Amino acid sequence: MDNVTRRSFVRGMALTGAAATTSGLVGSAVAAEAETGAAKPTTAADYFGKWSFEIAPDPITDDQIAETIEAEVVVVGAGTAGLVTANSAADEGLDVILITASSIPIGRGGSNHAAWSKAKERLGCPRDTAVELERELRTQGSMVDARKWYSYFNNSEEAMNWLIDIMEAAGYETVVEAKMSILDDGAVMNCIGAHGWVNEENPTGPMNQPLVVNELARRLEEITGRPVYYNNIGRQLVRGGVANGTEGRVDAIIAEREDGTFVKYVGTKAIVLATGDFSCDRDMMAKYAPEVYRFVTPEYFDEEHDYDKAFVYGGIYYGDGQKMGLWCGAAWQKGWTCGYNGGGAKSCPPVNGGMLFPALCVSRDGKRFCNEYANLGNGPFTQYVSSPGHTCYSIWDSAYASKYPLPWLGEGPRWLEGGVTPSLTPEEMLAEWDVRVMIGMYQKADTLEELIEMMGLPESTLDTIAHYNEMCANGYDEEFHKDPSLMIPVEEGPFYGVFGDSNFFLCVLGGLRTSGNMEVCDEDDNPIPGLYNVGSMAGDMFHVGYTAQLPGFTLGSFVALGYKLGKFIKEHE
């Protein structure tokens, strides 16, 4: 047990009066309780006490409140999910307030999946089927809430068409990302459906989510006539009229403003939490996401909270919404929280950030450790478990540019144009590789011996390459059974290589127990009246890792479920 975990347990034991720190002493305590007829401990908290973040702070009292502002719906968080929910509710005629700890709207990435849309129809793209959704459910170990997944599937078309209309009315062009899978029937299959928006000043669709949230924030202020309340950090929920109360209805949230004063935002119909992840809270990560704890950038745990973080690796937010929910009686989700490429690595050389580049991959011992195609998408986890030192070195040759069976997308647009995937010529792709060599991203050498030495790999790596080339010539991978069409030998110089590091961690996905209607629930799965949550903090939406079959499913689910929630509140509150 590390110091952080030990401190948390010690704090909890002091609060509960527990003095035993070994399993033997805990066993003795259980036996003593049995003799006296006391109830047996059934949870870790019964044995060890609570973690620091589970202990509610003293309630903020009415005399500390400087101002009270009332609306029908209060949404907390100005990311994609919060802004979509707020706009959807406002479209239904509800009086909506949006507060956020950030000083600006926050958008990361830019791929928003939908099973079908007017943009997909224009481009002649296929409609996603339930079979494809089920395939992705299986990659999550089926340990997710199928109600919410099918709610996404059933509502994504209407929600995406709504968002398309908003963005195109603002002057943006809707684009749909090109298919990234190589085989028509293989371990990795992509459904075309990741939507983005571009204009002349912002041509890169897959990273343009800031355009979406900025437009949604502007539109919300226009519809409601109210400002977005920035720099308002949610501190405590009010339930049953009491801050951090555990009975009755949640009808307000108390936020702290920049000047240190408190304001109560009353939502007579609903409070919606959309506050992001908890990856930068040390104790929450130690309890709920220990498998990816080590990949958080350590100083992020102790930093002054930065709510304006953009697309950064190493951890993002602080679990504010999850804590507030726990303090007022919410339960934690049933499944394990999901690391977004947690414990992962840039395991294959990126093609404009894409993961489908199944060149020969070896670990630090110079040996293969996986089917380079089958691990794509979940490659970080394969690498972490299978590769010594969770390292990955990719090696390929100049002929790969012409033998690779998928159109090269390069650094330019990655979306369909008139239903056709834009592509680079092999010569253009080679030129891009050479640019990456110049900036130090890739290594390049005239001989394999030179390349192996440059990459710091053992000489035995040459034997691995020779055996791999033999299997390519025979058309059969006797080690990891990669598809014959992807068995491209490494034999024509110059040769290229790249090392994939093992710190490719963005955030964690998951948190409060959440119904199929996005209601926050207690331990008995009963919805807490008046309280909802959406976005990355919603429980049991993800389990294993980032979805590879449905690119853009994360943001796409935020759009579809947030859009539906706005309408649900109108109908049911």
C-alpha positions as CSV (number, residue, x, y, z in Angstrom):
1,M,0.0,0.0,0.0
2,D,1.5,3.4,-1.0
3,N,1.6,6.4,1.3
4,V,-1.4,8.0,-0.4
5,T,-3.6,4.9,0.1
6,R,-2.3,4.3,3.7
7,R,-3.0,7.9,4.7
8,S,-6.5,7.6,3.4
9,F,-7.2,4.4,5.3
10,V,-5.6,5.9,8.5
11,R,-7.8,8.9,8.3
12,G,-10.9,6.7,7.8
13,M,-10.0,4.4,10.6
14,A,-9.5,7.3,13.0
15,L,-13.0,8.5,12.2
16,T,-14.6,5.2,12.7
17,G,-12.5,4.2,15.7
18,A,-11.0,1.2,13.9
19,A,-7.5,0.4,15.2
20,A,-6.7,-2.8,13.3
21,T,-4.5,-2.4,10.2
22,T,-3.9,-6.1,9.4
23,S,-6.2,-8.7,8.1
24,G,-5.7,-10.8,11.2
25,L,-6.8,-8.0,13.5
26,V,-9.8,-7.2,11.3
27,G,-10.7,-10.9,11.5
28,S,-10.6,-10.8,15.3
29,A,-12.8,-7.7,15.2
30,V,-15.3,-9.6,13.0
31,A,-15.3,-12.5,15.4
32,A,-15.9,-10.3,18.4
33,E,-18.8,-8.6,16.6
34,A,-20.3,-12.1,15.9
35,E,-20.1,-13.0,19.6
36,T,-22.0,-9.8,20.6
37,G,-24.6,-10.2,17.8
38,A,-23.4,-7.2,15.9
39,A,-23.8,-7.0,12.2
40,K,-21.0,-8.4,10.1
41,P,-19.0,-5.8,8.0
42,T,-20.1,-6.1,4.4
43,T,-18.2,-3.4,2.6
44,A,-14.6,-2.0,2.6
45,A,-15.9,1.1,4.4
46,D,-17.3,-1.2,7.2
47,Y,-13.8,-2.6,7.7
48,F,-11.6,0.4,7.1
49,G,-13.8,3.5,7.4
50,K,-14.4,6.1,4.7
51,W,-12.0,7.7,2.3
52,S,-11.4,11.4,2.8
53,F,-13.5,12.4,-0.2
54,E,-16.5,10.4,1.0
55,I,-16.8,12.5,4.2
56,A,-19.0,15.5,3.5
57,P,-17.7,18.9,4.7
58,D,-19.7,21.0,7.0
59,P,-22.8,22.3,5.3
60,I,-22.7,25.8,3.9
61,T,-25.4,27.7,5.8
62,D,-27.9,30.2,4.6
63,D,-26.1,33.1,6.4
64,Q,-23.1,32.3,4.2
65,I,-25.1,32.7,0.9
66,A,-24.5,36.1,-0.7
67,E,-27.1,35.6,-3.5
68,T,-29.8,33.2,-4.6
69,I,-30.7,32.8,-8.3
70,E,-33.6,30.7,-9.4
71,A,-34.6,28.9,-12.6
72,E,-36.4,25.7,-13.5
73,V,-33.2,23.8,-14.6
74,V,-29.7,24.4,-13.4
75,V,-27.0,22.7,-15.4
76,V,-23.5,22.5,-13.9
77,G,-20.7,22.3,-16.4
78,A,-20.0,23.9,-19.8
79,G,-18.6,20.9,-21.7
80,T,-20.4,19.2,-24.6
81,A,-22.8,17.2,-22.4
82,G,-23.8,20.1,-20.2
83,L,-24.3,22.6,-23.0
84,V,-26.3,20.1,-25.2
85,T,-28.6,19.4,-22.2
86,A,-29.0,23.1,-21.4
87,N,-29.8,24.0,-25.0
88,S,-32.2,21.0,-25.4
89,A,-34.1,22.0,-22.2
90,A,-34.2,25.6,-23.3
91,D,-35.6,24.6,-26.7
92,E,-38.4,22.9,-24.7
93,G,-39.3,26.3,-23.2
94,L,-37.7,25.6,-19.8
95,D,-36.0,28.4,-17.9
96,V,-32.4,27.3,-17.8
97,I,-29.3,28.4,-16.0
98,L,-25.8,27.0,-16.8
99,I,-23.0,27.5,-14.3
100,T,-19.4,26.3,-14.7
101,A,-16.2,26.2,-12.9
102,S,-14.3,27.1,-16.1
103,S,-13.9,30.5,-17.5
104,I,-14.8,29.4,-21.0
105,P,-16.8,26.6,-22.7
106,I,-14.7,23.4,-22.8
107,G,-14.5,21.2,-25.8
108,R,-12.0,18.4,-26.5
109,G,-11.5,16.3,-29.6
110,G,-14.1,16.7,-32.2
111,S,-15.5,13.3,-33.3
112,N,-19.3,13.0,-32.6
113,H,-20.7,9.7,-33.6
114,A,-24.3,9.1,-34.7
115,A,-25.9,6.0,-36.0
116,W,-27.5,8.0,-38.8
117,S,-27.9,11.6,-39.8
118,K,-28.6,13.9,-42.7
119,A,-24.9,14.3,-43.3
120,K,-24.4,10.5,-43.5
121,E,-27.3,10.3,-45.9
122,R,-25.8,13.1,-48.1
123,L,-22.5,11.2,-48.4
124,G,-24.1,7.8,-49.0
125,C,-22.7,6.4,-45.8
126,P,-24.3,3.2,-44.4
127,R,-26.7,3.4,-41.4
128,D,-25.3,1.8,-38.2
129,T,-27.1,-1.4,-37.2
130,A,-27.9,-2.8,-33.7
131,V,-25.5,-5.7,-34.6
132,E,-22.7,-3.2,-34.7
133,L,-23.7,-1.6,-31.4
134,E,-23.8,-5.1,-29.9
135,R,-20.3,-5.8,-31.2
136,E,-19.0,-2.7,-29.4
137,L,-20.9,-3.7,-26.2
138,R,-19.0,-7.0,-26.3
139,T,-15.7,-5.1,-26.5
140,Q,-16.7,-3.4,-23.2
141,G,-17.2,-6.8,-21.7
142,S,-20.9,-6.2,-21.7
143,M,-20.2,-4.5,-18.3
144,V,-22.0,-1.3,-19.3
145,D,-25.6,-0.1,-19.0
146,A,-27.3,-1.3,-22.2
147,R,-30.3,0.9,-21.5
148,K,-28.1,4.0,-22.0
149,W,-26.3,2.6,-25.0
150,Y,-29.6,1.8,-26.8
151,S,-30.9,5.2,-25.7
152,Y,-27.9,6.7,-27.6
153,F,-28.6,4.4,-30.6
154,N,-32.3,5.4,-30.7
155,N,-31.8,9.1,-30.2
156,S,-28.5,9.8,-32.0
157,E,-30.1,10.6,-35.4
158,E,-32.5,13.2,-34.1
159,A,-29.9,14.7,-31.8
160,M,-27.2,14.9,-34.5
161,N,-29.5,16.5,-37.0
162,W,-30.4,19.1,-34.4
163,L,-26.7,19.8,-33.8
164,I,-26.0,19.8,-37.6
165,D,-28.7,22.5,-38.0
166,I,-27.2,24.6,-35.3
167,M,-23.7,24.4,-36.6
168,E,-24.6,24.9,-40.2
169,A,-26.7,27.9,-39.4
170,A,-23.6,29.4,-37.7
171,G,-21.7,29.0,-41.0
172,Y,-19.8,25.7,-40.4
173,E,-19.6,22.8,-42.8
174,T,-20.5,19.3,-41.4
175,V,-18.0,16.6,-42.2
176,V,-18.0,12.9,-41.5
177,E,-14.7,11.1,-40.8
178,A,-13.5,8.5,-43.2
179,K,-13.5,4.8,-42.3
180,M,-10.4,3.8,-40.5
181,S,-10.7,0.0,-40.4
182,I,-8.8,-2.0,-43.0
183,L,-10.6,-5.3,-43.2
184,D,-14.3,-5.7,-44.0
185,D,-14.6,-8.5,-41.5
186,G,-11.9,-8.5,-38.9
187,A,-11.0,-7.9,-35.3
188,V,-11.3,-4.2,-35.7
189,M,-14.2,-2.7,-37.6
190,N,-15.3,0.9,-37.7
191,C,-18.7,2.3,-38.3
192,I,-18.6,5.5,-40.3
193,G,-20.4,8.1,-38.3
194,A,-18.0,10.5,-36.5
195,H,-19.2,14.0,-37.3
196,G,-17.3,17.3,-37.0
197,W,-17.5,20.9,-38.2
198,V,-15.0,23.0,-40.2
199,N,-14.5,26.3,-41.8
200,E,-11.6,28.1,-43.5
201,E,-10.0,29.2,-40.3
202,N,-10.6,25.7,-38.6
203,P,-10.0,23.0,-41.2
204,T,-9.3,20.0,-38.9
205,G,-12.7,18.5,-38.0
206,P,-11.6,15.8,-35.6
207,M,-10.2,18.4,-33.2
208,N,-12.8,21.1,-33.6
209,Q,-15.1,20.5,-30.5
210,P,-14.3,24.0,-29.2
211,L,-16.3,25.3,-32.1
212,V,-19.3,23.3,-31.0
213,V,-19.3,24.3,-27.4
214,N,-18.6,28.0,-28.2
215,E,-21.6,28.0,-30.5
216,L,-23.8,26.2,-28.0
217,A,-22.8,28.6,-25.2
218,R,-23.6,31.6,-27.5
219,R,-26.9,30.1,-28.5
220,L,-27.9,29.3,-24.9
221,E,-27.4,32.9,-23.8
222,E,-29.4,34.1,-26.8
223,I,-32.4,31.7,-26.1
224,T,-32.6,32.1,-22.4
225,G,-31.6,35.8,-22.1
226,R,-29.4,34.7,-19.2
227,P,-25.5,34.7,-19.1
228,V,-23.5,31.6,-18.7
229,Y,-22.2,31.9,-15.1
230,Y,-18.5,31.2,-15.5
231,N,-16.0,30.8,-12.7
232,N,-18.6,29.3,-10.4
233,I,-17.3,26.2,-8.7
234,G,-20.0,23.8,-7.5
235,R,-19.4,23.1,-3.8
236,Q,-22.5,21.4,-2.3
237,L,-25.9,20.2,-3.4
238,V,-29.0,21.2,-1.4
239,R,-31.3,18.2,-0.7
240,G,-34.4,18.5,1.4
241,G,-33.5,22.1,2.0
242,V,-30.2,21.3,3.6
243,A,-26.7,21.5,2.1
244,N,-25.3,17.9,1.8
245,G,-28.7,16.6,3.0
246,T,-29.4,13.0,2.3
247,E,-33.3,12.9,2.3
248,G,-35.8,14.5,0.0
249,R,-35.4,16.4,-3.3
250,V,-32.3,18.0,-4.7
251,D,-33.4,21.5,-5.6
252,A,-30.3,23.7,-5.6
253,I,-26.5,23.8,-5.8
254,I,-24.2,26.2,-3.9
255,A,-21.3,27.5,-5.9
256,E,-18.3,29.5,-5.0
257,R,-17.5,32.6,-7.1
258,E,-14.1,34.0,-7.9
259,D,-14.3,36.5,-5.0
260,G,-14.9,33.7,-2.5
261,T,-18.6,34.4,-2.0
262,F,-21.3,31.7,-2.2
263,V,-24.3,31.8,-4.5
264,K,-27.2,29.4,-4.4
265,Y,-28.6,28.3,-7.8
266,V,-32.1,26.9,-7.3
267,G,-33.5,24.5,-9.9
268,T,-37.2,24.0,-9.3
269,K,-37.4,21.1,-11.8
270,A,-33.9,19.7,-12.0
271,I,-30.2,20.0,-11.2
272,V,-28.0,18.4,-13.8
273,L,-24.4,17.6,-13.1
274,A,-22.0,17.6,-16.0
275,T,-18.7,18.4,-14.2
276,G,-16.3,16.0,-15.9
277,D,-14.0,13.3,-14.6
278,F,-12.0,12.7,-11.3
279,S,-8.6,11.8,-12.7
280,C,-6.8,14.5,-10.7
281,D,-8.1,13.5,-7.3
282,R,-5.5,11.3,-5.7
283,D,-7.8,9.4,-3.4
284,M,-10.6,8.9,-5.8
285,M,-8.2,7.5,-8.3
286,A,-6.6,5.2,-5.7
287,K,-10.1,3.8,-4.8
288,Y,-12.0,3.8,-8.1
289,A,-9.3,3.5,-10.8
290,P,-6.2,1.9,-9.3
291,E,-5.4,0.2,-12.6
292,V,-4.6,3.6,-14.2
293,Y,-3.6,5.6,-11.1
294,R,0.1,5.3,-12.0
295,F,-0.4,7.0,-15.4
296,V,-1.7,10.3,-14.0
297,T,1.0,13.0,-14.2
298,P,1.9,13.2,-10.5
299,E,2.0,16.9,-10.1
300,Y,-1.5,17.2,-11.4
301,F,-2.7,15.7,-8.1
302,D,-1.3,18.7,-6.2
303,E,-1.8,21.5,-8.8
304,E,-4.0,24.5,-8.2
305,H,-7.2,23.4,-9.9
306,D,-7.3,24.4,-13.5
307,Y,-10.8,24.1,-14.9
308,D,-9.8,25.4,-18.3
309,K,-7.7,22.4,-19.3
310,A,-7.9,21.6,-23.0
311,F,-6.8,18.4,-24.7
312,V,-4.0,17.5,-22.3
313,Y,-2.7,14.0,-21.3
314,G,-2.0,13.0,-17.8
315,G,-5.3,13.8,-16.1
316,I,-8.0,16.5,-16.3
317,Y,-10.5,17.2,-13.5
318,Y,-11.1,16.8,-9.8
319,G,-14.3,14.9,-9.2
320,D,-16.3,17.8,-7.9
321,G,-19.7,16.5,-9.2
322,Q,-19.1,13.0,-8.1
323,K,-18.2,14.1,-4.6
324,M,-21.3,16.3,-4.3
325,G,-23.4,13.4,-5.4
326,L,-21.9,11.0,-2.9
327,W,-22.4,13.5,0.0
328,C,-26.1,13.7,-0.7
329,G,-26.7,10.0,-0.9
330,A,-25.8,8.9,-4.5
331,A,-24.2,5.5,-5.1
332,W,-21.2,4.8,-7.1
333,Q,-21.6,3.0,-10.4
334,K,-21.8,-0.8,-10.4
335,G,-19.0,-1.6,-12.9
336,W,-15.4,-0.5,-12.9
337,T,-14.5,3.0,-14.0
338,C,-12.9,3.2,-17.4
339,G,-9.5,4.7,-18.2
340,Y,-9.6,6.6,-21.4
341,N,-6.7,4.8,-23.0
342,G,-5.5,4.5,-19.4
343,G,-2.3,2.7,-19.0
344,G,-1.9,3.1,-22.7
345,A,0.7,4.0,-25.1
346,K,1.2,5.4,-28.6
347,S,1.5,1.8,-29.5
348,C,1.6,2.2,-33.3
349,P,3.0,5.0,-35.2
350,P,0.2,7.5,-35.8
351,V,-1.3,8.3,-39.2
352,N,-2.5,11.7,-38.3
353,G,-3.4,10.4,-34.9
354,G,-5.1,7.3,-36.2
355,M,-4.4,3.9,-34.7
356,L,-4.6,1.8,-37.8
357,F,-1.0,1.3,-38.8
358,P,-0.3,-2.4,-38.2
359,A,3.4,-2.5,-38.9
360,L,5.7,-5.0,-37.1
361,C,5.6,-4.2,-33.4
362,V,8.1,-5.5,-30.8
363,S,8.7,-4.9,-27.1
364,R,12.0,-3.9,-25.5
365,D,13.3,-7.5,-25.8
366,G,12.9,-7.3,-29.6
367,K,10.1,-9.8,-29.7
368,R,6.5,-9.5,-31.0
369,F,3.8,-9.5,-28.4
370,C,0.4,-9.3,-30.2
371,N,-1.5,-9.3,-33.5
372,E,-0.7,-5.8,-34.6
373,Y,-4.1,-5.3,-36.2
374,A,-6.3,-7.0,-33.6
375,N,-5.0,-4.8,-30.8
376,L,-5.7,-1.6,-32.5
377,G,-8.1,0.5,-30.5
378,N,-7.4,-1.5,-27.3
379,G,-3.7,-1.5,-28.1
380,P,-2.8,0.4,-24.9
381,F,-4.2,-2.4,-22.8
382,T,-2.7,-5.1,-24.8
383,Q,0.7,-3.4,-24.6
384,Y,0.5,-2.8,-20.9
385,V,-0.4,-6.4,-20.1
386,S,1.6,-8.3,-22.8
387,S,4.7,-6.3,-23.5
388,P,7.7,-6.3,-21.0
389,G,8.0,-2.9,-19.6
390,H,4.8,-2.0,-21.5
391,T,6.9,-0.7,-24.4
392,C,6.3,-0.8,-28.1
393,Y,8.6,-0.3,-31.0
394,S,7.1,-0.2,-34.5
395,I,9.3,-1.0,-37.5
396,W,8.5,-0.7,-41.2
397,D,10.2,0.0,-44.5
398,S,9.8,2.4,-47.4
399,A,7.8,-0.1,-49.4
400,Y,5.1,0.0,-46.8
401,A,3.8,3.2,-48.2
402,S,2.7,1.4,-51.4
403,K,1.7,-1.9,-49.9
404,Y,-0.5,-0.6,-47.0
405,P,-4.1,-1.6,-48.0
406,L,-5.9,1.5,-46.8
407,P,-5.8,5.0,-48.4
408,W,-3.3,7.2,-46.7
409,L,-5.0,10.0,-44.9
410,G,-1.9,12.0,-43.9
411,E,-2.0,15.3,-42.1
412,G,-4.8,16.7,-44.1
413,P,-8.6,16.2,-43.9
414,R,-9.6,12.8,-42.5
415,W,-13.2,13.0,-43.7
416,L,-15.3,11.8,-46.6
417,E,-15.7,14.1,-49.6
418,G,-18.7,13.2,-51.7
419,G,-18.6,9.8,-50.2
420,V,-15.0,9.1,-51.2
421,T,-12.1,8.9,-48.8
422,P,-9.4,11.5,-49.7
423,S,-6.0,9.9,-49.9
424,L,-2.3,10.7,-50.3
425,T,-0.1,8.9,-52.8
426,P,2.7,6.7,-51.5
427,E,5.2,9.4,-52.4
428,E,3.3,12.0,-50.4
429,M,3.1,9.6,-47.4
430,L,6.9,8.9,-47.6
431,A,7.4,12.7,-47.5
432,E,5.3,13.0,-44.4
433,W,7.3,10.2,-42.7
434,D,10.5,12.1,-43.5
435,V,9.1,15.3,-41.9
436,R,8.5,13.3,-38.7
437,V,12.0,12.0,-38.9
438,M,13.3,15.6,-39.2
439,I,11.3,16.7,-36.0
440,G,12.6,13.7,-34.1
441,M,9.3,11.7,-34.0
442,Y,10.5,8.8,-36.1
443,Q,13.9,7.2,-36.7
444,K,15.2,6.4,-40.2
445,A,18.2,4.3,-41.3
446,D,19.5,2.8,-44.5
447,T,19.9,-0.7,-42.9
448,L,18.0,-2.6,-40.3
449,E,21.2,-2.9,-38.2
450,E,21.5,0.8,-38.0
451,L,17.8,1.3,-37.2
452,I,17.9,-1.3,-34.4
453,E,20.9,0.4,-32.8
454,M,19.3,3.8,-33.1
455,M,16.2,2.5,-31.3
456,G,18.2,0.9,-28.6
457,L,16.8,-2.6,-29.3
458,P,18.8,-5.8,-28.8
459,E,20.6,-7.4,-31.8
460,S,18.2,-10.3,-31.5
461,T,15.5,-8.0,-33.0
462,L,17.0,-8.8,-36.4
463,D,16.1,-12.5,-35.9
464,T,12.5,-11.4,-35.1
465,I,12.4,-9.4,-38.3
466,A,13.8,-12.2,-40.3
467,H,11.2,-14.6,-39.0
468,Y,8.4,-12.1,-39.6
469,N,9.5,-11.7,-43.2
470,E,9.5,-15.5,-43.6
471,M,5.9,-15.6,-42.4
472,C,5.0,-12.8,-44.7
473,A,6.4,-14.7,-47.6
474,N,4.5,-17.8,-46.6
475,G,1.3,-15.8,-46.1
476,Y,0.7,-17.2,-42.7
477,D,1.4,-15.7,-39.2
478,E,2.1,-18.8,-37.1
479,E,2.6,-16.6,-34.0
480,F,-0.3,-14.2,-33.7
481,H,-2.4,-15.0,-36.8
482,K,-2.5,-11.6,-38.3
483,D,-4.6,-11.4,-41.5
484,P,-2.4,-12.4,-44.5
485,S,-3.2,-9.1,-46.3
486,L,-1.6,-7.2,-43.5
487,M,1.6,-9.3,-43.4
488,I,3.9,-6.8,-45.1
489,P,7.6,-7.6,-44.9
490,V,10.3,-5.3,-43.6
491,E,12.9,-5.6,-46.3
492,E,13.3,-2.6,-48.5
493,G,15.3,0.3,-47.2
494,P,15.3,2.9,-46.0
495,F,13.7,1.7,-42.8
496,Y,11.6,3.5,-40.3
497,G,10.9,3.1,-36.6
498,V,9.1,4.7,-33.7
499,F,9.0,4.1,-30.0
500,G,5.6,4.2,-28.3
501,D,5.8,5.5,-24.8
502,S,3.5,4.3,-22.0
503,N,1.9,7.5,-20.7
504,F,-1.0,8.0,-23.0
505,F,-3.7,8.8,-20.4
506,L,-6.4,11.4,-20.8
507,C,-9.1,10.9,-18.3
508,V,-11.4,8.4,-16.6
509,L,-15.0,7.8,-17.6
510,G,-17.6,7.0,-15.0
511,G,-18.9,7.9,-11.6
512,L,-22.3,8.2,-10.1
513,R,-24.9,5.5,-10.5
514,T,-27.2,6.6,-13.3
515,S,-30.5,5.3,-14.6
516,G,-31.4,4.9,-18.2
517,N,-33.0,8.3,-18.0
518,M,-29.8,9.9,-16.6
519,E,-31.2,10.2,-13.1
520,V,-28.6,9.9,-10.3
521,C,-29.5,6.9,-8.1
522,D,-28.9,5.6,-4.6
523,E,-27.6,2.2,-3.4
524,D,-31.0,0.7,-4.0
525,D,-31.1,2.0,-7.6
526,N,-33.8,4.5,-6.7
527,P,-33.5,7.9,-8.5
528,I,-32.7,10.8,-6.2
529,P,-35.5,13.3,-7.0
530,G,-34.4,16.3,-9.0
531,L,-30.8,15.1,-9.6
532,Y,-29.4,14.1,-13.0
533,N,-26.0,13.7,-14.5
534,V,-24.5,13.5,-18.0
535,G,-21.2,13.3,-19.8
536,S,-18.0,11.6,-18.6
537,M,-19.2,11.4,-15.0
538,A,-22.3,9.3,-15.8
539,G,-21.9,5.8,-14.4
540,D,-21.6,2.6,-16.3
541,M,-21.3,4.1,-19.8
542,F,-17.8,2.6,-20.3
543,H,-15.9,-0.3,-18.9
544,V,-12.8,-1.4,-20.8
545,G,-11.5,1.6,-22.8
546,Y,-12.1,4.0,-25.6
547,T,-14.5,2.5,-28.2
548,A,-12.8,1.5,-31.4
549,Q,-15.8,0.1,-33.3
550,L,-17.8,3.4,-33.1
551,P,-15.3,6.2,-33.4
552,G,-16.6,9.3,-31.7
553,F,-19.0,7.4,-29.5
554,T,-17.9,9.2,-26.4
555,L,-18.9,12.7,-27.6
556,G,-21.7,11.2,-29.7
557,S,-23.3,9.7,-26.5
558,F,-22.9,13.0,-24.7
559,V,-24.9,14.7,-27.6
560,A,-27.6,12.1,-27.8
561,L,-28.2,11.5,-24.1
562,G,-27.9,15.2,-23.2
563,Y,-30.4,16.1,-26.0
564,K,-32.8,13.4,-24.7
565,L,-32.4,14.5,-21.1
566,G,-33.5,18.1,-21.9
567,K,-36.8,16.7,-23.3
568,F,-37.2,14.2,-20.4
569,I,-37.0,16.9,-17.8
570,K,-39.7,18.8,-19.7
571,E,-42.0,15.8,-19.8
572,H,-41.4,14.4,-16.3
573,E,-40.5,17.2,-13.9
